[in-house]
């Protein structure tokens, strides 16, 4: 299983390196509270930090294929659980493949929806 995930990440990284991308001004994330069932859309600018219940989310970058802002977005995020004061996610999340690089948290799910360009 781990080998399959590693191979998928290598293939995905190769595909991204061949693709020209544009930098966006921000990102739209979707958060789910698994206990209450509430779903939230979180709009953030690059470089911004915001709170989502007990999570502190920082977005450093959102990128998308050149000429296709509605295309396959991917964002660099750091997510900290403020109750435990520990990083629960740090890296790139891909809108079209949220399970490829998912945040592991008992109560919350978080994934990238799209980049914002204006």
ZINORRA-V364838 format. One record per residue. N is the residue number from 1. RES is the residue in one small letter. PSI is psi in whole degrees, -180 to 180 (* if undefined). OMEGA is omega as a letter, one per 20 degrees, with the letter a starting at -180 (NA if undefined). Layout:
BEGIN
n=N res=RES psi=PSI omega=OMEGA
n=N res=RES psi=PSI omega=OMEGA
END
This chain:
BEGIN
n=1 res=x psi=-47 omega=r
n=2 res=x psi=-38 omega=r
n=3 res=x psi=-40 omega=r
n=4 res=x psi=-43 omega=r
n=5 res=x psi=-44 omega=r
n=6 res=x psi=-43 omega=r
n=7 res=x psi=-40 omega=r
n=8 res=x psi=-42 omega=r
n=9 res=x psi=-40 omega=r
n=10 res=x psi=-44 omega=r
n=11 res=x psi=-43 omega=r
n=12 res=x psi=-43 omega=r
n=13 res=x psi=-38 omega=r
n=14 res=x psi=-40 omega=r
n=15 res=x psi=-39 omega=r
n=16 res=x psi=-37 omega=a
n=17 res=x psi=-26 omega=r
n=18 res=x psi=-14 omega=a
n=19 res=x psi=133 omega=r
n=20 res=x psi=137 omega=a
n=21 res=x psi=158 omega=r
n=22 res=x psi=150 omega=r
n=23 res=x psi=132 omega=r
n=24 res=x psi=165 omega=r
n=25 res=x psi=-25 omega=a
n=26 res=x psi=-167 omega=a
n=27 res=x psi=152 omega=r
n=28 res=x psi=121 omega=r
n=29 res=x psi=156 omega=r
n=30 res=x psi=130 omega=r
n=31 res=x psi=144 omega=r
n=32 res=x psi=127 omega=r
n=33 res=x psi=109 omega=a
n=34 res=x psi=-22 omega=a
n=35 res=x psi=-48 omega=a
n=36 res=x psi=-19 omega=a
n=37 res=x psi=4 omega=a
n=38 res=x psi=138 omega=r
n=39 res=x psi=136 omega=a
n=40 res=x psi=138 omega=r
n=41 res=x psi=131 omega=a
n=42 res=x psi=114 omega=r
n=43 res=x psi=127 omega=a
n=44 res=x psi=152 omega=r
n=45 res=x psi=154 omega=r
n=46 res=x psi=138 omega=a
n=47 res=x psi=-5 omega=a
n=48 res=x psi=150 omega=r
n=49 res=x psi=136 omega=r
n=50 res=x psi=162 omega=r
n=51 res=x psi=138 omega=r
n=52 res=x psi=97 omega=a
n=53 res=x psi=-116 omega=a
n=54 res=x psi=9 omega=r
n=55 res=x psi=144 omega=r
n=56 res=x psi=116 omega=a
n=57 res=x psi=131 omega=r
n=58 res=x psi=128 omega=r
n=59 res=x psi=124 omega=r
n=60 res=x psi=-22 omega=a
n=61 res=x psi=148 omega=r
n=62 res=x psi=131 omega=a
n=63 res=x psi=154 omega=a
n=64 res=x psi=160 omega=r
n=65 res=x psi=138 omega=r
n=66 res=x psi=132 omega=r
n=67 res=x psi=4 omega=a
n=68 res=x psi=73 omega=a
n=69 res=x psi=-23 omega=r
n=70 res=x psi=2 omega=a
n=71 res=x psi=-160 omega=a
n=72 res=x psi=94 omega=a
n=73 res=x psi=150 omega=r
n=74 res=x psi=141 omega=a
n=75 res=x psi=143 omega=r
n=76 res=x psi=119 omega=a
n=77 res=x psi=153 omega=r
n=78 res=x psi=129 omega=a
n=79 res=x psi=127 omega=a
n=80 res=x psi=132 omega=r
n=81 res=x psi=110 omega=a
n=82 res=x psi=-23 omega=r
n=83 res=x psi=-38 omega=a
n=84 res=x psi=-9 omega=a
n=85 res=x psi=48 omega=r
n=86 res=x psi=149 omega=r
n=87 res=x psi=124 omega=r
n=88 res=x psi=-14 omega=r
n=89 res=x psi=138 omega=r
n=90 res=x psi=114 omega=a
n=91 res=x psi=-160 omega=a
n=92 res=x psi=134 omega=r
n=93 res=x psi=140 omega=a
n=94 res=x psi=128 omega=a
n=95 res=x psi=-41 omega=a
n=96 res=x psi=-11 omega=a
n=97 res=x psi=68 omega=a
n=98 res=x psi=-27 omega=a
n=99 res=x psi=-16 omega=a
n=100 res=x psi=-38 omega=r
n=101 res=x psi=76 omega=a
n=102 res=x psi=154 omega=r
n=103 res=x psi=135 omega=r
n=104 res=x psi=102 omega=r
n=105 res=x psi=141 omega=a
n=106 res=x psi=-33 omega=a
n=107 res=x psi=-31 omega=a
n=108 res=x psi=146 omega=r
n=109 res=x psi=149 omega=a
n=110 res=x psi=134 omega=r
n=111 res=x psi=160 omega=a
n=112 res=x psi=133 omega=r
n=113 res=x psi=-53 omega=a
n=114 res=x psi=166 omega=r
n=115 res=x psi=155 omega=r
n=116 res=x psi=136 omega=a
n=117 res=x psi=-11 omega=r
n=118 res=x psi=* omega=NA
END
